């Protein structure tokens, strides 16, 4: 399964790339699909920020993302890191009191805000002290109107962006009027980017949605559900990373869920529920990830009870991320706030967690001499190891049946 996005550069007066606008696509056809703006923005946020390494797509530059009125009021923008996004308020958004309050909140939180295809309606005047960028559509607004507006609002320190610049002469004209940023086919058409992605199991998502909307959150059940799906767990950790930063590395899914708190956890699950669709990669890879997770957990528990078993599960679950996502493991881990023991295990097979993962890989590949040596190091015997692997396989079969069985 793949995600698609069109990336169009926004240039400064010296024609250096200032930022990119991200435009949702659902195929290699570089056109907006026939879906609502709400669906498009929600899927773009999930697919590019939670499933992908956004820094790799943007090269360290910020991105402009279109937000319809409803998603702004629902709080979707607050899911994104303010230093990486410009929140672009769509032109059909009604400039009502509710939107104004939301704009003030986002401004206070440090978000850059832009008005898309600005029409110069007086209804937007009260918003301007909290807006950073005004986007003018040169095909819809005359240059004289733009010039007059800029002259009347010099005290606000607004940045102006000209959209749909079609030739050099037009670029020079708007540049001389005081426009600072530029976007259009004269500079670059939107560039398509295709990346591998993973879809969560819909049944697990629905179960999780029910659990997080209960009066009292059952964090044991939440952790159990997250542990069943590598796609969900990856998205959760990236969500934590974007929302909270990497100051608190995560060692368990329960910790991540508690760390988010009720409101943000519900928001995360609702976002995933409304955007998850389609089929992912080979079911065998997902099953192998789960088997590794459970087998590593059982090995850890047998070797040192109550120590690192949860971390061992995460290590096994994420051990095939590079295959599933078709990206190097070190780049993927750059967007996930995992504790150092897990990172070293995944990247270098170091520490106890790395030992369990290497053991699992040797067992899968029938490297029996290595398995025998590692079994002795753990103080186990071959019958015990065989039992643990069969237990892990049986557990995964039960989970998989629950996920894939048709509803009755």
C-alpha positions in Angstrom: 0.0 0.0 0.0 1.2 3.5 -0.8 0.5 7.1 0.2 0.6 9.9 -2.3 1.1 13.6 -2.0 1.9 16.5 -4.3 4.5 18.9 -3.1 4.7 22.4 -4.6 7.5 24.8 -3.6 6.8 28.3 -2.3 9.7 30.6 -3.1 11.0 33.9 -1.6 12.0 37.0 -3.5 15.4 35.5 -4.4 13.7 32.3 -5.7 15.0 30.2 -2.8 12.5 27.6 -1.5 10.8 29.0 1.6 8.3 26.1 2.2 6.2 23.5 0.4 2.5 23.3 0.1 1.3 19.7 0.5 -1.7 18.7 -1.7 -3.5 15.5 -1.0 -3.5 12.8 -3.8 -4.8 9.2 -3.8 -2.8 8.0 -6.8 0.0 9.0 -9.2 -2.6 11.1 -11.1 -1.6 14.6 -10.1 -5.2 15.8 -9.6 -7.3 16.4 -6.5 -9.6 13.3 -6.0 -13.3 13.5 -5.7 -13.5 13.7 -1.9 -14.3 16.4 0.7 -11.7 18.8 1.9 -12.2 17.3 5.4 -11.3 13.8 4.2 -8.4 15.1 2.2 -6.8 17.0 5.1 -7.4 14.2 7.6 -5.8 11.6 5.3 -2.9 13.9 4.5 -2.2 14.4 8.2 -2.3 10.7 8.9 -0.4 9.6 5.9 2.4 12.2 5.9 2.9 13.0 9.6 1.9 9.7 11.3 2.9 7.1 8.7 5.9 8.9 7.1 9.0 10.8 8.1 7.8 14.3 7.4 11.3 15.8 7.6 12.4 13.5 4.8 9.6 14.9 2.6 10.2 18.5 3.5 14.0 18.6 3.8 13.7 20.6 7.0 11.4 23.3 5.6 7.9 24.1 6.8 4.8 23.0 4.9 1.5 24.7 4.1 -1.6 22.5 4.8 -5.2 23.4 3.9 -7.6 23.2 6.8 -11.4 23.5 6.4 -13.5 25.2 9.0 -14.8 22.0 10.7 -11.4 20.4 11.2 -10.0 23.6 12.7 -12.8 23.7 15.3 -12.3 20.0 16.0 -8.7 20.6 16.9 -6.9 18.7 14.2 -4.3 21.4 13.7 -3.0 21.0 17.3 -1.9 17.5 16.4 0.9 18.9 14.3 4.2 20.5 15.3 3.9 24.3 15.1 7.5 24.7 13.9 6.8 22.5 10.8 3.4 23.6 9.5 1.6 26.7 8.3 -2.1 26.3 8.9 -3.9 27.5 5.7 -7.5 28.5 6.4 -9.6 27.6 3.3 -11.3 30.4 1.5 -14.8 28.9 2.0 -14.5 29.0 5.8 -17.1 31.2 7.4 -15.4 34.0 9.4 -17.5 33.4 12.5 -16.9 33.9 16.2 -16.0 30.2 16.7 -13.3 30.4 14.0 -11.9 33.6 15.5 -11.5 32.0 18.9 -9.7 29.0 17.4 -7.4 31.3 15.4 -6.5 33.2 18.6 -5.8 29.9 20.3 -3.5 28.6 17.5 -1.8 32.0 17.3 -1.1 31.8 21.1 0.3 28.3 20.7 2.8 29.5 18.2 1.3 28.3 14.9 1.8 30.2 11.7 -1.6 31.0 10.1 -2.4 31.8 6.5 -5.6 32.9 4.7 -6.0 31.1 1.4 -7.3 32.8 -1.8 -8.0 35.9 0.2 -11.1 37.8 -1.0 -10.5 41.0 1.1 -14.0 40.7 2.6 -14.4 43.1 5.6 -15.5 40.2 7.7 -11.9 39.0 7.9 -10.5 42.3 9.2 -10.8 41.2 12.9 -8.8 38.1 12.1 -5.8 39.9 10.6 -3.9 40.7 13.9 -3.6 36.9 14.4 -2.7 36.0 10.8 0.8 35.8 9.5 0.4 35.2 5.7 -2.2 36.4 3.2 -2.4 34.4 -0.1 -3.7 36.2 -3.2 -4.9 34.2 -6.2 -3.7 36.3 -9.1 -6.3 34.7 -11.4 -9.1 35.9 -9.1 -7.9 39.2 -7.7 -6.7 42.2 -9.6 -3.2 43.6 -9.0 -4.7 47.0 -8.2 -6.9 45.6 -5.4 -3.9 43.7 -4.0 -1.8 46.9 -4.1 -4.4 49.0 -2.3 -4.9 46.3 0.4 -1.2 46.1 1.1 -0.9 49.9 1.4 -3.8 50.0 3.9 -2.4 47.3 6.1 1.3 48.2 6.5 1.0 48.4 10.3 0.2 44.7 10.7 3.5 43.3 9.4 1.7 40.7 7.2 3.6 38.5 4.8 2.0 38.3 1.3 2.1 35.3 -1.0 1.1 35.4 -4.7 -0.5 32.2 -6.1 -0.7 31.1 -9.7 2.2 33.2 -11.0 2.4 32.3 -14.6 5.4 34.1 -16.1 8.5 36.2 -15.3 6.8 39.5 -16.1 4.0 38.8 -13.6 6.6 37.7 -11.0 8.4 41.0 -11.4 5.2 43.1 -11.1 3.9 41.5 -7.9 7.5 41.5 -6.5 7.7 45.3 -7.0 4.3 45.7 -5.2 5.7 44.2 -2.0 4.8 40.6 -2.3 7.4 38.4 -0.4 6.4 34.8 -1.4 5.5 33.2 -4.7 3.9 30.0 -5.9 2.8 28.9 -9.4 3.5 26.9 -12.5 6.0 29.5 -13.7 8.3 28.2 -10.9 7.3 24.6 -10.5 4.3 22.3 -10.9 3.3 20.2 -7.9 5.7 17.2 -7.7 4.2 13.8 -6.9 5.7 11.8 -4.1 4.8 8.1 -3.6 5.8 6.3 -0.4 5.1 2.9 1.1 2.7 2.9 4.0 0.7 0.5 6.2 -3.1 0.4 6.9 -4.3 -0.6 10.4 -6.7 -3.4 10.9 -10.2 -1.9 10.8 -11.6 -4.2 13.5 -8.8 -3.2 16.0 -9.4 0.5 15.2 -13.1 0.1 15.9 -12.4 -1.7 19.2 -9.9 0.9 20.2 -12.4 3.7 19.4 -15.0 2.1 21.7 -12.5 1.7 24.5 -11.2 5.3 24.5 -14.8 6.6 24.5 -15.7 4.8 27.7 -16.1 6.9 30.9 -13.1 5.2 32.6 -10.1 4.5 30.3 -8.9 0.9 30.6 -5.2 1.3 29.8 -4.6 -2.4 30.0 -7.1 -3.0 27.2 -5.7 0.0 25.2 -2.2 -1.4 25.4 -3.5 -4.8 24.4 -5.2 -3.5 21.3 -2.2 -1.3 20.3 0.0 -4.3 20.6 -2.0 -6.2 18.0 -1.2 -3.8 15.1 2.2 -2.6 14.1 0.7 0.2 11.9 -1.4 1.6 14.9 1.5 1.4 17.3 3.8 3.2 14.8 1.2 6.0 14.3 0.8 6.4 18.0 4.5 6.9 18.7 4.8 9.3 15.8 1.7 11.2 17.2 3.4 11.4 20.6 6.6 12.6 18.9 4.9 15.4 16.9 2.7 16.5 19.8 5.1 16.3 22.7 8.6 16.2 21.2 11.3 13.6 22.0 12.1 14.7 25.5 10.5 11.6 27.1 11.4 8.4 25.3 8.7 5.7 25.3 9.2 2.2 26.7 5.7 0.8 26.4 2.4 1.6 24.6 0.7 2.0 28.0 3.1 4.8 28.8 2.4 6.4 25.4 -1.3 6.3 26.0 -1.1 7.7 29.5 1.3 10.4 28.3 -1.2 11.6 25.7 -4.1 11.9 28.2 -7.8 11.4 27.5 -8.4 14.2 25.1 -5.4 13.7 22.8 -5.8 9.9 22.9 -9.4 10.1 21.8 -8.4 12.6 19.1 -5.7 10.2 17.8 -8.0 7.2 17.6 -10.8 9.2 16.0 -8.4 10.5 13.4 -7.1 7.0 12.6 -10.7 5.6 12.5 -11.9 8.2 10.0 -8.9 7.8 7.7 -8.1 4.1 7.8 -9.2 2.2 4.7 -7.9 -0.3 2.1 -5.5 -3.2 2.4 -1.9 -3.0 3.5 1.2 -5.0 2.7 1.5 -8.8 2.8 -0.4 -10.3 5.7 2.6 -12.5 6.3 4.8 -9.6 7.2 2.3 -8.3 9.7 2.0 -11.8 11.2 5.8 -12.2 11.3 6.0 -8.9 13.2 3.5 -10.1 15.8 5.2 -13.4 16.2 8.6 -11.7 16.7 7.0 -9.4 19.2 5.4 -12.1 21.3 8.4 -14.5 21.0 10.8 -11.7 22.1 8.5 -10.9 25.0 8.4 -14.6 26.1 12.1 -14.9 25.8 12.6 -11.8 27.9 10.2 -13.1 30.6 11.9 -16.5 30.7 15.3 -15.0 30.9 14.7 -12.2 33.4 11.0 -12.2 34.6 9.4 -8.7 34.9 12.3 -7.0 33.3 12.1 -5.5 29.8 9.3 -7.8 28.5 7.2 -4.9 27.3 10.3 -3.4 25.6 11.1 -6.7 24.1 7.6 -6.9 22.6 8.0 -3.4 21.0 11.4 -4.5 19.7 10.0 -7.5 17.9 6.9 -5.6 16.6 9.0 -2.9 15.0 11.8 -5.2 13.7 10.3 -5.3 10.2 9.4 -1.7 9.9 12.1 -1.1 7.3 10.6 -3.8 5.1 7.1 -2.7 5.6 7.8 0.9 5.0 10.6 0.5 2.4 12.8 2.9 4.2 16.1 2.5 6.2 15.5 1.6 9.9 17.7 4.5 11.1 15.5 7.1 9.3 12.3 5.5 10.6 13.5 5.6 14.2 14.3 9.2 13.8 10.6 10.0 14.0 9.7 7.6 16.9 10.5 8.5 20.6 11.7 5.1 21.7 14.0 4.4 24.6 17.7 3.9 23.7 17.7 0.2 24.6 15.0 -0.5 21.9 16.8 1.7 19.4 20.1 -0.1 19.9 18.4 -3.4 19.6 16.7 -2.5 16.3 19.7 -0.8 14.7 22.7 -2.8 16.1 21.2 -5.9 17.8 22.8 -4.7 21.0 21.9 -5.4 24.6 19.5 -7.9 25.9 16.7 -6.7 23.6 19.1 -7.1 20.6 20.0 -10.6 21.8 16.3 -11.6 21.9 15.7 -10.2 18.4 18.8 -11.9 17.0 17.7 -15.1 18.6 14.3 -14.8 17.0 15.9 -14.1 13.6 18.1 -17.2 14.0 15.1 -19.3 14.9 13.2 -18.1 11.8 16.2 -18.8 9.5 16.8 -22.2 11.1 20.4 -21.3 12.2 20.3 -24.1 14.7 23.9 -23.9 15.8 23.3 -20.3 16.8 20.0 -21.1 18.4 21.7 -23.8 20.5 24.4 -21.4 21.6 21.9 -18.6 22.5 19.6 -21.1 24.2 22.5 -22.0 26.5 23.3 -18.4 27.2 19.7 -17.8 28.3 19.8 -20.7 30.6 17.0 -22.5 28.8 16.7 -25.8 26.9 15.6 -26.5 23.3 12.3 -27.9 24.4 11.5 -24.7 26.3 12.4 -22.5 23.4 10.3 -24.6 21.0 7.4 -24.3 23.4 7.8 -20.5 23.6 7.9 -20.1 19.8 4.8 -22.3 19.4 3.1 -20.3 22.1 3.9 -17.1 20.2 2.6 -18.5 17.0 -0.7 -19.7 18.6 -1.2 -16.3 20.2 -0.7 -14.5 16.9 -3.1 -16.9 15.2 -5.8 -16.0 17.8 -5.1 -12.3 17.3 -5.2 -12.6 13.6 -8.4 -14.6 13.6 -10.0 -11.9 15.7 -8.8 -9.2 13.4 -9.7 -10.8 10.1 -12.8 -12.9 10.9 -16.0 -11.5 9.2 -18.5 -9.8 11.5 -21.5 -11.8 12.4 
